Amino acid sequence: MKKIHSNFHSNQIDSIVNNFQFSGILFGDGQRNKIKLFELEGKTINIKSFKIPHLINKIAYKYFRKSKARRSFEYATTLLEKEIGTPQPIAYFENFDALGLKDSYYVSEHLQCDLTFRELVEIPNFPDHDTILRQFTQFSFDLHQKGIEFLDHSPGNTLIKKTIKGNYDFFLVDLNRMEFHKTMPFELRMKNLCRLTPVKEMVAVMSNEYSKLSGESEQLIFETLWKMTSDFQEHFYRKRRLKKRLKFWKKF
């Protein structure tokens, strides 16, 4: 099963996806999902090959749930309709065998960015840090106002480009986990921001800017967001320590 955006030629994309394993330039480490870059009609495109699912998910993706590739394509289309930045979706492909989903691919235009949110976390003196952080908070507030809950709203999943006028545009990637709501209550909004940074000073700036936009108390925003951030960080590192122990014992 496949769907290709009407602005692109089906035969060319079919050929590229069919030869994915043997061509293209690897982008990233490819440890979980593999991403490769290809040239198409003078543009660089990005093809994400999702990890082959285990048996239960193979069946689920055939009969009960949309594949990650299909969700990525459909969610990207919805984001653009809602005027939220994301690389242009081009196509998705799903291949099935007797048991269920065999493999799947999401195709989009490749976006050259100036930075991701991660640089703001890791480089405190990054140029224009405060301005970028505040404009990112405005972007996140816009997401929430439009009822978009980006479940993977984490440091590496927002690409940032500086505009000619010196402002910043933001683009979401890794789109297969999203929920769309009519409205988003306060607690859900704060939960959606709690994975972005463990840096307390950044949380304070985000709280200040979000307060200006929402009319909510800055103190309430900061206390709620910092508590959720601290809880998430504690859970994250506890889980990481457990994984390391399990890997250690597997050696014996």
C-alpha positions in Angstrom: 0.0 0.0 0.0 1.3 3.5 -0.8 0.2 7.1 -1.2 2.2 9.7 -3.0 1.6 13.5 -3.0 0.1 14.7 -6.2 3.0 17.2 -6.7 5.5 14.3 -7.2 6.0 11.7 -9.9 5.1 8.2 -8.7 7.5 6.2 -10.9 10.6 8.1 -9.7 9.7 7.7 -6.0 8.8 4.0 -6.5 12.2 3.4 -8.0 14.0 5.2 -5.2 12.1 3.3 -2.4 12.6 -0.1 -4.2 16.4 0.5 -4.2 16.5 2.0 -0.7 18.8 -0.8 0.7 21.4 -0.3 -2.1 21.6 3.4 -2.7 21.3 6.8 -1.0 23.4 8.5 1.7 22.9 7.4 5.3 21.7 10.2 7.6 22.3 9.7 11.3 23.4 6.5 13.0 20.6 4.2 11.8 20.5 2.3 15.0 16.7 2.1 15.3 15.2 3.5 12.1 17.3 4.1 9.0 17.2 7.4 7.2 18.7 8.0 3.8 19.0 11.0 1.6 18.3 11.0 -2.2 18.1 13.5 -5.0 14.7 14.0 -6.7 13.9 16.6 -9.3 16.7 18.9 -8.0 15.7 18.5 -4.4 17.1 16.4 -1.5 14.5 14.1 -0.1 14.6 12.2 3.1 13.4 8.5 3.3 12.8 7.0 6.7 12.8 3.2 6.8 11.1 2.1 10.0 12.4 -0.8 12.1 10.8 -4.1 11.2 8.1 -4.6 13.8 7.9 -7.7 16.0 5.1 -10.2 15.4 2.4 -8.6 17.5 2.9 -5.2 15.9 3.2 -6.8 12.4 -0.4 -8.1 12.9 -1.6 -4.9 14.6 -0.3 -2.6 11.8 -2.1 -4.8 9.2 -5.5 -5.0 10.9 -5.9 -2.6 13.8 -3.5 0.4 13.6 -2.0 2.6 11.0 1.7 2.1 10.4 4.2 4.7 11.6 4.9 5.6 8.0 1.3 6.3 7.2 0.8 8.2 10.5 3.8 10.3 9.7 2.5 11.2 6.3 -1.0 12.0 7.5 0.1 13.9 10.5 2.5 16.0 8.4 -0.3 16.8 6.1 -2.5 17.9 9.0 0.2 20.0 10.5 0.7 21.9 7.2 -3.1 22.4 7.0 -2.9 24.0 10.5 0.0 26.1 9.4 2.5 24.3 11.6 6.0 23.8 10.2 7.2 20.4 9.1 9.1 19.2 6.1 6.9 18.7 3.1 5.4 15.1 3.1 5.9 13.3 -0.2 4.8 9.7 0.3 4.4 6.6 2.4 4.9 3.0 1.5 3.8 -0.2 3.3 4.8 -3.7 2.4 2.8 -6.6 3.8 3.4 -10.4 4.0 1.1 -13.2 5.1 1.6 -12.3 8.8 1.3 -8.5 8.6 3.4 -5.4 8.0 6.8 -6.3 6.7 8.4 -2.9 6.2 7.4 0.7 5.7 8.8 4.0 4.5 8.0 7.7 5.0 9.3 10.1 2.3 9.6 13.9 2.9 11.7 16.8 1.6 14.9 17.1 3.5 15.2 20.3 5.5 18.6 21.9 6.1 18.3 23.5 9.5 20.6 25.9 11.5 20.1 24.1 14.8 17.7 21.9 16.8 16.3 22.6 20.3 19.1 20.4 21.6 21.7 23.0 21.0 19.9 25.4 23.3 20.0 22.8 26.0 23.7 21.8 25.6 25.2 25.2 24.7 24.0 27.9 27.3 25.8 30.7 25.4 24.5 29.7 22.0 24.0 32.9 19.9 20.6 34.5 20.3 19.7 31.9 23.0 17.0 33.9 24.8 15.3 35.0 21.6 15.2 31.5 20.1 13.9 30.0 23.3 11.1 32.6 23.6 10.1 32.2 19.9 10.1 28.4 20.4 7.8 28.9 23.4 5.5 31.0 21.2 5.6 28.1 18.6 4.7 25.6 21.3 1.9 27.8 22.6 0.5 27.9 19.0 0.6 24.1 18.9 -1.4 24.0 22.1 -3.9 26.6 20.9 -4.5 24.5 17.8 -5.0 21.4 19.9 -1.9 19.6 18.8 -0.3 17.3 21.3 3.1 16.3 19.9 3.9 13.3 22.0 7.6 13.2 21.0 8.1 16.9 21.8 11.8 16.4 22.8 15.0 18.2 22.1 16.0 16.6 18.8 12.5 16.7 17.2 12.3 20.4 16.4 14.4 21.8 13.6 15.1 25.5 13.7 16.0 27.8 10.8 16.9 31.5 11.0 14.9 33.7 8.6 16.3 36.6 6.5 14.6 39.0 8.9 16.5 37.5 11.9 13.5 35.6 13.4 13.3 31.8 13.6 11.0 29.2 12.0 10.4 25.9 13.7 9.7 22.5 12.0 8.5 19.3 13.7 10.0 15.9 12.7 9.5 12.3 13.9 5.8 12.7 13.7 4.3 9.3 14.2 3.0 10.0 17.7 0.5 12.8 17.9 -3.0 13.5 19.3 -5.3 16.2 18.1 -7.8 17.8 20.6 -10.4 20.5 20.4 -8.8 22.1 23.4 -5.8 21.3 25.6 -6.2 21.8 29.4 -3.4 23.4 31.4 -2.0 20.2 32.8 -1.7 18.6 29.4 0.0 21.6 28.0 2.7 21.5 30.8 3.1 17.8 30.4 3.8 18.3 26.7 6.7 20.6 27.5 8.3 18.7 30.3 10.7 16.5 28.1 12.4 19.4 26.5 15.1 20.6 28.9 16.4 19.8 32.4 17.9 23.3 32.7 16.0 25.2 35.3 16.9 28.6 33.9 15.4 27.6 30.5 12.2 26.4 32.2 12.0 29.8 33.9 12.3 31.7 30.6 9.7 29.4 28.9 7.4 29.9 31.9 7.7 33.7 31.6 7.0 33.7 27.9 4.1 31.2 28.1 2.6 33.3 30.9 2.6 36.4 28.6 0.8 34.4 25.9 -1.7 32.5 28.0 -2.5 34.9 30.8 -1.8 32.1 33.3 0.2 32.9 36.4 4.0 32.7 35.7 4.6 31.2 39.1 2.0 28.5 38.5 3.4 27.7 35.1 7.0 27.5 36.4 6.1 25.4 39.5 4.0 23.0 37.5 6.4 22.7 34.6 9.5 22.3 36.8 7.8 19.6 38.9 6.8 17.7 35.8 10.3 18.2 34.3 12.0 16.9 37.5 9.7 13.9 37.6 10.4 13.1 34.0 14.2 13.4 34.4 14.1 11.1 37.5 12.0 8.5 35.6 14.3 8.8 32.5 17.5 8.2 34.4 16.1 5.5 36.6 15.0 3.6 33.4 18.5 4.1 31.9 20.2 2.7 35.0 17.9 -0.3 34.9 18.8 -0.9 31.2 22.5 -0.8 32.0 22.1 -3.3 34.8 20.1 -5.7 32.5 22.8 -5.4 29.8 25.5 -6.1 32.4 23.8 -9.3 33.6 23.2 -10.5 30.1 26.9 -10.8 29.6 27.1 -13.6 32.1 
